[in-house]
């Protein structure tokens, strides 16, 4: 499996729709504090595991007592979401998770193209 791109909107520090290309042999994340490095990794973690490990490991429990996934400034009608496009077995697949509430989400899988059966 190879990560191709990710779109994040309304998740943690990503208020506006952000598309990040990941389709390269080496991906280097760098930036100042607060620029979204951890948020990007947490978006992928939430997509696959329904939670972020920082929530259980945090020394500051008050930081994670409420709906910590949704960006507090996000006010669009569309639910916050993380959408990851991957290449698997020669085909392209899009995984999307929408946050409905603090305890509920919807998960979608779209097959974009298939060169070989998955």
C-alpha positions in Angstrom: 0.0 0.0 0.0 1.2 3.5 -0.9 -0.2 6.7 0.4 -1.0 9.1 -2.5 -2.7 12.1 -1.0 -4.8 13.3 2.0 -7.5 15.9 2.3 -8.2 17.2 5.7 -11.1 19.6 6.6 -12.4 20.6 10.1 -10.1 18.1 11.8 -7.9 19.3 14.8 -5.7 22.2 13.5 -7.1 22.0 9.9 -10.1 24.3 9.7 -10.1 24.9 5.9 -9.8 22.1 3.3 -6.1 21.2 2.9 -4.8 18.7 0.3 -1.4 17.2 1.0 0.4 15.1 -1.7 2.2 12.1 -0.2 3.0 10.3 -3.5 6.8 10.1 -3.2 9.4 7.6 -2.1 10.4 9.8 0.9 8.1 12.2 2.7 9.7 14.7 5.1 7.5 16.6 7.5 9.0 19.8 8.9 7.7 23.1 10.2 7.4 25.3 13.2 5.3 24.3 16.2 1.6 24.5 15.5 1.9 24.1 11.7 0.1 20.7 11.5 2.8 18.0 11.6 1.1 16.1 14.4 -2.3 16.9 13.1 -1.5 15.2 9.8 -0.3 12.0 11.5 -3.3 12.1 13.9 -5.7 12.4 10.9 -4.3 9.2 9.4 -4.4 7.5 12.8 -8.0 8.5 13.4 -9.0 7.4 9.9 -7.7 3.9 10.5 -8.2 3.4 14.3 -11.1 5.7 15.3 -9.1 7.6 17.9 -5.7 9.3 18.4 -3.2 7.7 20.8 -2.3 11.1 22.2 -5.7 11.2 23.8 -4.9 8.3 26.1 -1.2 9.2 26.6 -1.6 12.9 27.3 -0.5 14.2 30.7 -2.9 17.1 30.3 -6.3 15.2 30.4 -8.3 18.4 30.2 -7.0 18.9 26.7 -8.9 15.8 25.6 -12.1 15.8 27.6 -14.6 16.9 24.9 -14.8 16.6 21.1 -11.1 16.9 20.4 -11.2 15.8 16.8 -13.3 18.7 15.5 -11.6 22.0 14.9 -13.3 24.5 17.3 -13.5 27.2 14.5 -15.0 24.9 11.9 -18.5 26.1 11.0 -19.3 24.6 7.6 -22.4 22.4 7.1 -20.3 19.6 5.7 -19.0 17.3 8.5 -15.3 17.5 9.3 -13.5 14.8 7.4 -10.3 13.0 6.5 -9.9 11.5 3.0 -6.9 9.4 2.1 -6.2 8.2 -1.4 -4.0 5.0 -1.5 -2.5 2.8 -4.2 -3.0 -0.8 -3.4 -2.3 -3.8 -5.8 -2.1 -1.4 -8.8 -5.5 0.2 -8.1 -6.4 3.5 -6.5 -8.7 3.5 -3.5 -10.1 6.5 -1.6 -10.9 6.1 2.2 -13.0 8.8 3.7 -14.2 9.3 7.3 -16.6 12.0 8.3 -17.1 13.1 11.9 -20.8 13.1 12.8 -20.5 13.7 16.6 -17.9 13.2 19.3 -18.8 9.5 19.4 -20.1 8.8 15.8 -18.6 8.8 12.4 -19.2 7.5 8.8 -16.6 5.6 6.8 -16.6 5.3 3.0 -14.4 3.3 0.6 -14.3 4.2 -3.0 -12.5 2.3 -5.7 -11.2 4.9 -8.2 -9.4 2.6 -10.6 -8.3 -1.0 -10.6 -5.5 -2.4 -12.8 -5.7 -5.7 -11.0 -8.2 -7.3 -8.6 -7.7 -6.3 -4.9 
